[in-house]
Amino acid sequence: MRSRDRVLQSLEKIYRGAFTAAEEAEDTETMARLDIGYQRDQLELELLLDIRELLMPEEKDKTTSLLEKAQQLRQLTKLR
């Protein structure tokens, strides 16, 4: 499984390449769209990675039930 850092670095690499191309073409509209899209995608991806970590079995605590994991997931996704 890919590490959190590797996944986020891959996302950044993709956006950085597209942003550089738009910058060289002096396309400010595309640059702004890419910047907002990157921030949105990064937040979504971090949330998914958090969910993945919650659902993965932990070495130290193998007694966590599926119900406990669901409750942890609910706490993570609750709007504050």
C-alpha positions as a Markdown table, in Angstrom:
| # | Residue | x | y | z |
|---|---|---|---|---|
| 1 | Met | 0.0 | 0.0 | 0.0 |
| 2 | Arg | 1.3 | 3.5 | -0.8 |
| 3 | Ser | 2.2 | 5.7 | 2.0 |
| 4 | Arg | 0.3 | 8.9 | 2.7 |
| 5 | Asp | 3.3 | 11.1 | 1.7 |
| 6 | Arg | 3.7 | 9.2 | -1.6 |
| 7 | Val | 0.0 | 9.6 | -2.5 |
| 8 | Leu | 0.1 | 13.3 | -1.7 |
| 9 | Gln | 3.3 | 13.8 | -3.6 |
| 10 | Ser | 1.8 | 12.1 | -6.7 |
| 11 | Leu | -1.1 | 14.5 | -6.6 |
| 12 | Glu | 1.2 | 17.5 | -6.2 |
| 13 | Lys | 3.4 | 16.3 | -9.1 |
| 14 | Ile | 0.4 | 16.0 | -11.4 |
| 15 | Tyr | -0.9 | 19.5 | -10.6 |
| 16 | Arg | 2.5 | 21.1 | -10.6 |
| 17 | Gly | 3.1 | 19.9 | -14.2 |
| 18 | Ala | -0.3 | 21.2 | -15.4 |
| 19 | Phe | 0.2 | 24.5 | -13.5 |
| 20 | Thr | 3.7 | 25.0 | -15.0 |
| 21 | Ala | 2.3 | 24.5 | -18.5 |
| 22 | Ala | -0.5 | 27.0 | -17.9 |
| 23 | Glu | 2.0 | 29.4 | -16.4 |
| 24 | Glu | 4.3 | 29.2 | -19.5 |
| 25 | Ala | 1.2 | 29.8 | -21.7 |
| 26 | Glu | 0.3 | 32.8 | -19.4 |
| 27 | Asp | -3.1 | 31.3 | -18.9 |
| 28 | Thr | -4.1 | 32.8 | -15.6 |
| 29 | Glu | -7.7 | 31.4 | -15.8 |
| 30 | Thr | -6.4 | 27.9 | -16.0 |
| 31 | Met | -3.8 | 28.6 | -13.3 |
| 32 | Ala | -6.5 | 29.8 | -10.9 |
| 33 | Arg | -8.8 | 26.8 | -11.7 |
| 34 | Leu | -5.9 | 24.4 | -11.1 |
| 35 | Asp | -5.0 | 26.0 | -7.8 |
| 36 | Ile | -8.5 | 25.7 | -6.5 |
| 37 | Gly | -8.8 | 22.2 | -7.9 |
| 38 | Tyr | -5.6 | 21.1 | -6.2 |
| 39 | Gln | -6.7 | 22.4 | -2.8 |
| 40 | Arg | -10.1 | 20.7 | -3.2 |
| 41 | Asp | -8.5 | 17.4 | -4.3 |
| 42 | Gln | -5.9 | 17.5 | -1.6 |
| 43 | Leu | -8.6 | 17.9 | 1.1 |
| 44 | Glu | -10.7 | 15.1 | -0.3 |
| 45 | Leu | -7.7 | 12.8 | -0.6 |
| 46 | Glu | -6.6 | 13.5 | 2.9 |
| 47 | Leu | -10.0 | 12.6 | 4.2 |
| 48 | Leu | -10.0 | 9.3 | 2.2 |
| 49 | Leu | -6.5 | 8.5 | 3.6 |
| 50 | Asp | -7.8 | 9.2 | 7.1 |
| 51 | Ile | -10.7 | 6.8 | 6.5 |
| 52 | Arg | -8.3 | 4.2 | 5.2 |
| 53 | Glu | -6.2 | 4.5 | 8.3 |
| 54 | Leu | -9.3 | 4.1 | 10.5 |
| 55 | Leu | -10.3 | 0.9 | 8.7 |
| 56 | Met | -6.9 | -0.7 | 8.7 |
| 57 | Pro | -6.2 | -3.1 | 11.5 |
| 58 | Glu | -3.8 | -1.7 | 14.0 |
| 59 | Glu | -1.0 | -3.9 | 15.3 |
| 60 | Lys | -1.3 | -2.7 | 18.9 |
| 61 | Asp | -5.1 | -3.0 | 19.1 |
| 62 | Lys | -6.6 | -6.0 | 17.2 |
| 63 | Thr | -9.7 | -6.0 | 19.4 |
| 64 | Thr | -11.3 | -3.0 | 17.7 |
| 65 | Ser | -14.7 | -4.1 | 16.4 |
| 66 | Leu | -16.3 | -3.0 | 13.2 |
| 67 | Leu | -18.8 | -1.1 | 15.2 |
| 68 | Glu | -16.1 | 0.8 | 17.0 |
| 69 | Lys | -14.4 | 1.6 | 13.6 |
| 70 | Ala | -17.8 | 2.9 | 12.3 |
| 71 | Gln | -18.1 | 5.1 | 15.3 |
| 72 | Gln | -14.6 | 6.5 | 14.8 |
| 73 | Leu | -15.5 | 7.1 | 11.1 |
| 74 | Arg | -18.6 | 8.9 | 12.1 |
| 75 | Gln | -16.7 | 11.2 | 14.5 |
| 76 | Leu | -14.2 | 11.9 | 11.7 |
| 77 | Thr | -16.8 | 12.9 | 9.2 |
| 78 | Lys | -19.1 | 14.9 | 11.6 |
| 79 | Leu | -19.4 | 18.6 | 10.8 |
| 80 | Arg | -18.2 | 20.8 | 13.6 |
